[in-house]
Structure formats: C-alpha cells, structure tokens
Amino acid sequence: MFTGLYFGSFNPIHIGHLAIANYMVEFTNLDELWFVISPHNPLKQKKTLLNEQFRLDILQLAIKDDARFRVCNVEFNMPKPSYTVDTLAYLNELYPNKNFVLVMGSDGLVTFPRWKSAQIIQDKFTRYIYPRLEEDVEKYKEEENIKFVPAPRMEISSSFIREAIKAGKDIRHYLPSKVYDFIQDKGFYL
C-alpha cells in the first residue's frame, strides 16, 4: 500500500488542497493520502497560524466523508518547530508496513535544500511533485526519487483565503461548505 503524506499548515484547508489530494489518489499509485498538519513550519511565520486544534477540526470537517483521506496530527506531540525528516522517521516506526510518499508542490523544490536533513529525505523517500507556480523544474528532473505529477495547477492559496476573509469578501466557493460555515461561525481570520 502506498500512502501519500501531504504536509502543510492547512491554514485553512481549501478546495485547491482537496483537488490536489483527489488527483494524487486517482491518477497515481497512491492508495490513500494523509494530511499531515504542521503545527509550526520552521520556514513560515507563526503569527498568522490559527490554533492547531482549530486547524485539525477544520481539516476533519473537510475530509470526513472521503475514506481515501486521513488527518494525521502526529506532529502535535513532537518538538516544535516540526521537521519533516523527524516526522518521517517516527511514522516509519509506527507504520513499518506502509510505503510513504511525500506529496509536495513544485514551489517546495526551491526551499527543499534548506530542509533539515534534506539529503536523507531525498535518498529514502519518493517525492511526488505537483505544479504550483511558475518554477523552473527542469533542473530538478534528474534528482533521485522524484516524480513530477501533471496535476491541475491551482491558483489558490491559504493566504489568499485569509486575506479575502479579512477584507470581508465572499469566498464560500473556495472552501468546502462545512469548512466555510465553521470559519464563519467562529469568526476566524477576521
């Protein structure tokens, strides 16, 4: 069984995340996909992050009706900030019979060399790369354990969602309806 690990802050999860996840389980060899919530990405500022428990609740609302997806909050109980290499080692210990694959956007290739123990990740795990922005990915095509997946390009981001909510824009069609209702009820991102 191949399990995709889709790491992210998911602040908040939106239809772009879900479209990519759906593509990965339908058009690659992945059998399932886990959304791994990062309480604090060391390459991002923490001040814009919604509380991790609220992000977990929102993510569970978004995927609860899809058996192909799972929420993974393993990083909640690990030292912060979270480092992917440590999370992968821990998940391999917990689930030795799973074949984990990293799912990441092409924009992550630019910062990947700055990740803790990037070479270990590259050597031990396959990375499925979906198109994100206009990055030049040609120079990465010779790297080991990397597969470029022709998923649809998503021109939506969580920062766009947060800014739109703060500006009072109606963004209901950018989020699953249950997520939109929950965010509205709680007054998040205002």
C-alpha positions as CSV (number, residue, x, y, z in Angstrom):
1,M,0.0,0.0,0.0
2,F,1.3,3.4,-0.9
3,T,0.4,6.3,1.4
4,G,0.9,9.9,0.3
5,L,1.9,12.3,3.0
6,Y,0.7,15.8,2.2
7,F,2.3,18.1,4.8
8,G,1.0,21.6,5.4
9,S,-0.2,24.2,7.8
10,F,-3.7,24.0,6.2
11,N,-4.5,27.5,7.5
12,P,-7.2,26.9,6.3
13,I,-7.6,23.9,4.0
14,H,-9.3,24.9,0.8
15,I,-10.6,23.4,-2.5
16,G,-7.1,23.6,-4.0
17,H,-5.7,21.3,-1.4
18,L,-8.6,18.9,-1.9
19,A,-8.3,18.9,-5.7
20,I,-4.6,18.0,-5.5
21,A,-5.3,15.3,-2.9
22,N,-8.0,13.9,-5.1
23,Y,-5.8,13.9,-8.1
24,M,-3.0,12.1,-6.3
25,V,-5.2,9.2,-5.2
26,E,-7.0,8.9,-8.5
27,F,-4.1,9.4,-11.0
28,T,-1.1,8.0,-9.3
29,N,-0.4,4.7,-7.5
30,L,-1.3,6.1,-4.1
31,D,-3.9,4.1,-2.2
32,E,-4.6,6.8,0.3
33,L,-3.4,10.3,1.4
34,W,-2.8,11.6,4.8
35,F,-3.0,15.3,5.5
36,V,-0.1,15.9,8.0
37,I,-0.9,19.1,9.9
38,S,2.3,21.0,10.8
39,P,1.8,23.0,14.0
40,H,4.7,25.3,13.0
41,N,6.6,25.1,9.7
42,P,10.1,26.4,10.5
43,L,10.1,28.2,7.2
44,K,6.9,30.2,7.9
45,Q,5.9,32.8,10.4
46,K,3.8,31.5,13.3
47,K,1.9,34.8,13.9
48,T,-0.6,34.1,11.1
49,L,-1.4,30.5,12.2
50,L,-4.8,29.6,13.6
51,N,-4.6,27.4,16.7
52,E,-3.5,23.9,15.7
53,Q,-6.6,22.2,17.2
54,F,-8.9,24.5,15.2
55,R,-7.0,23.7,12.0
56,L,-7.4,20.0,12.9
57,D,-11.1,20.4,13.4
58,I,-11.5,22.3,10.1
59,L,-9.5,19.6,8.2
60,Q,-11.6,16.8,9.7
61,L,-14.7,18.6,8.5
62,A,-13.3,18.9,5.0
63,I,-12.4,15.2,4.6
64,K,-14.7,13.3,6.9
65,D,-16.8,11.9,4.1
66,D,-13.9,10.6,2.0
67,A,-12.4,7.3,3.1
68,R,-9.3,7.8,0.9
69,F,-8.2,10.6,3.1
70,R,-7.0,10.8,6.7
71,V,-5.9,13.6,9.1
72,C,-2.5,13.0,10.8
73,N,-1.7,15.1,13.8
74,V,1.5,13.2,14.8
75,E,3.5,16.5,14.8
76,F,1.3,17.9,17.6
77,N,3.2,15.8,20.1
78,M,6.6,16.3,18.6
79,P,9.1,19.0,19.4
80,K,8.4,22.3,17.6
81,P,9.1,23.5,15.1
82,S,8.4,20.3,13.2
83,Y,11.0,18.9,10.8
84,T,9.8,16.5,8.1
85,V,12.7,14.2,8.4
86,D,11.8,13.6,12.1
87,T,8.2,13.1,11.3
88,L,9.0,10.6,8.6
89,A,11.3,8.6,10.9
90,Y,8.6,8.5,13.5
91,L,5.8,7.5,11.1
92,N,8.1,4.7,9.7
93,E,8.5,3.4,13.3
94,L,4.7,3.5,13.9
95,Y,3.8,2.0,10.5
96,P,6.6,-0.2,9.2
97,N,4.4,-1.8,6.6
98,K,3.5,1.4,4.8
99,N,5.3,2.8,1.8
100,F,5.2,6.6,2.4
101,V,5.5,9.1,-0.4
102,L,5.8,12.8,0.1
103,V,3.3,15.0,-1.9
104,M,4.6,18.5,-2.4
105,G,4.2,21.5,-4.6
106,S,6.9,22.5,-7.1
107,D,7.4,25.7,-5.1
108,G,8.8,23.4,-2.3
109,L,11.7,22.4,-4.5
110,V,13.2,25.8,-4.2
111,T,13.3,25.6,-0.4
112,F,13.9,21.8,-0.1
113,P,17.8,22.1,0.1
114,R,17.2,24.2,3.3
115,W,15.1,21.5,5.0
116,K,16.7,19.6,7.9
117,S,18.5,16.5,6.5
118,A,17.1,17.1,3.0
119,Q,19.5,14.5,1.6
120,I,18.2,11.8,3.9
121,I,14.6,12.6,2.8
122,Q,15.7,12.6,-0.9
123,D,17.5,9.3,-0.5
124,K,14.8,7.4,1.4
125,F,11.5,8.8,0.1
126,T,9.9,9.4,-3.2
127,R,8.5,12.8,-3.7
128,Y,5.5,13.4,-5.9
129,I,5.7,17.0,-7.2
130,Y,2.6,18.8,-8.5
131,P,2.8,22.1,-10.3
132,R,2.3,25.1,-8.1
133,L,3.7,28.3,-9.5
134,E,5.9,29.1,-12.5
135,E,9.0,27.5,-11.1
136,D,11.7,26.2,-13.5
137,V,11.6,22.5,-12.6
138,E,13.9,21.3,-15.4
139,K,17.0,21.4,-13.1
140,Y,15.2,19.1,-10.6
141,K,14.2,16.4,-13.1
142,E,17.5,14.4,-12.6
143,E,17.2,14.2,-8.9
144,E,16.6,10.7,-7.4
145,N,13.2,9.6,-6.0
146,I,11.3,12.4,-7.6
147,K,8.2,12.1,-9.8
148,F,6.5,15.1,-11.5
149,V,2.7,14.6,-11.5
150,P,0.7,16.6,-14.0
151,A,-2.0,17.6,-11.6
152,P,-4.0,20.7,-12.4
153,R,-2.3,23.9,-11.4
154,M,-4.1,25.6,-8.5
155,E,-4.0,29.4,-8.4
156,I,-5.4,29.5,-4.8
157,S,-3.6,29.7,-1.5
158,S,-4.5,29.8,2.2
159,S,-3.0,33.2,2.4
160,F,-5.4,34.4,-0.3
161,I,-8.3,32.9,1.7
162,R,-7.2,34.6,4.9
163,E,-6.8,37.9,3.2
164,A,-10.2,37.7,1.5
165,I,-11.9,36.8,4.7
166,K,-10.2,39.7,6.5
167,A,-11.4,42.0,3.6
168,G,-15.0,40.8,4.0
169,K,-15.1,39.0,0.7
170,D,-17.5,36.2,0.0
171,I,-15.2,33.2,-0.6
172,R,-17.7,30.4,0.1
173,H,-16.9,28.5,-3.1
174,Y,-13.2,28.3,-2.3
175,L,-13.8,26.2,0.7
176,P,-15.9,23.0,1.4
177,S,-19.3,24.2,2.7
178,K,-18.8,22.8,6.2
179,V,-15.4,24.5,6.4
180,Y,-16.9,27.8,5.3
181,D,-19.7,27.6,7.8
182,F,-17.3,26.7,10.7
183,I,-15.0,29.5,9.9
184,Q,-17.9,32.0,9.6
185,D,-19.4,30.8,12.9
186,K,-16.2,31.1,14.8
187,G,-15.2,34.4,13.2
188,F,-11.7,33.1,12.2
189,Y,-9.3,35.2,10.1
190,L,-11.1,38.4,10.6
